[in-house]
Amino acid sequence: MEDDGGALPVALAEAHEVGFDHRDGDGVDFEPYDRFLDPGETAEWWRAWTGNAAQDGSEFRVFGQDGTGGLAAFWLVRGGEPIERQPVVFLGS
């Protein structure tokens, strides 16, 4: 997969533009990012979350979070496939 400099895929960016209505806790609890989380921040979070300083979470491209700090990300496990064909995962407590 080519390095995109942090830009979201077009379809995801367009979905984020629509917005998410929290409705004072009765709606969607999701805070979208304008860009993928910086790789350094992803590594810091991944190491804290797993307790494994040897891993950097580089197989994840984080694009948003919920109110508890759980992260939504693409999981880059399908070699040679574009990001849009990778699984989406939620990493939380």
C-alpha positions as CSV (number, residue, x, y, z in Angstrom):
1,M,0.0,0.0,0.0
2,E,1.3,3.4,-0.9
3,D,2.0,6.0,1.8
4,D,-0.8,8.5,1.6
5,G,0.6,11.1,4.0
6,G,-2.3,10.7,6.3
7,A,-5.1,11.6,3.9
8,L,-8.4,9.6,4.4
9,P,-9.9,7.7,1.5
10,V,-12.4,9.9,-0.4
11,A,-15.4,7.9,0.6
12,L,-14.5,8.0,4.3
13,A,-13.7,11.7,4.2
14,E,-17.1,12.3,2.6
15,A,-18.9,10.2,5.3
16,H,-17.1,12.2,8.0
17,E,-18.3,15.5,6.4
18,V,-21.9,14.4,7.0
19,G,-21.2,14.4,10.7
20,F,-22.4,12.3,13.6
21,D,-25.2,13.6,15.9
22,H,-24.4,12.7,19.5
23,R,-27.9,13.9,20.7
24,D,-26.8,14.3,24.3
25,G,-25.8,10.7,24.6
26,D,-28.7,9.1,22.7
27,G,-27.1,9.3,19.3
28,V,-23.8,8.2,17.6
29,D,-20.8,8.4,19.9
30,F,-18.1,8.9,17.3
31,E,-15.5,11.6,16.8
32,P,-14.1,11.4,13.3
33,Y,-10.6,12.6,12.4
34,D,-9.8,14.8,9.4
35,R,-6.7,12.7,8.8
36,F,-5.3,9.4,9.9
37,L,-3.8,9.5,13.4
38,D,0.0,10.3,13.2
39,P,2.1,7.0,13.2
40,G,4.0,8.2,16.2
41,E,0.7,8.7,18.2
42,T,-0.6,5.4,17.0
43,A,2.6,3.7,18.2
44,E,2.4,5.5,21.6
45,W,-1.2,4.4,22.0
46,W,-0.6,0.9,20.8
47,R,2.3,0.4,23.2
48,A,0.3,1.7,26.2
49,W,-2.8,-0.3,25.3
50,T,-0.9,-3.6,24.8
51,G,1.9,-3.1,27.3
52,N,4.3,-4.2,24.5
53,A,7.0,-1.7,23.8
54,A,8.3,-3.8,20.9
55,Q,5.2,-3.2,18.8
56,D,4.2,0.0,17.1
57,G,0.7,-0.6,15.7
58,S,1.9,0.2,12.2
59,E,-0.7,-2.2,10.8
60,F,-3.5,0.2,11.8
61,R,-4.7,3.5,10.3
62,V,-6.8,5.2,12.9
63,F,-9.6,7.5,11.6
64,G,-11.7,8.3,14.7
65,Q,-12.6,7.6,18.3
66,D,-15.6,7.2,20.6
67,G,-16.1,9.1,23.8
68,T,-14.2,6.5,25.9
69,G,-11.1,6.8,23.8
70,G,-11.7,3.6,21.8
71,L,-10.3,3.9,18.3
72,A,-11.7,3.0,14.9
73,A,-9.1,2.0,12.3
74,F,-8.4,0.1,9.1
75,W,-6.4,-3.0,9.9
76,L,-3.9,-3.5,7.1
77,V,-3.8,-7.3,6.9
78,R,-4.7,-7.9,3.2
79,G,-1.3,-7.5,1.5
80,G,-1.4,-5.6,-1.8
81,E,-5.0,-4.5,-1.3
82,P,-6.0,-0.8,-1.2
83,I,-7.1,0.5,2.2
84,E,-10.7,0.5,1.2
85,R,-10.6,-3.3,1.0
86,Q,-9.0,-3.7,4.5
87,P,-11.1,-4.7,7.5
88,V,-12.3,-1.9,9.9
89,V,-11.8,-2.6,13.6
90,F,-12.7,-0.9,16.8
91,L,-10.0,-1.0,19.5
92,G,-11.4,-0.3,23.0
93,S,-11.6,-1.5,26.5
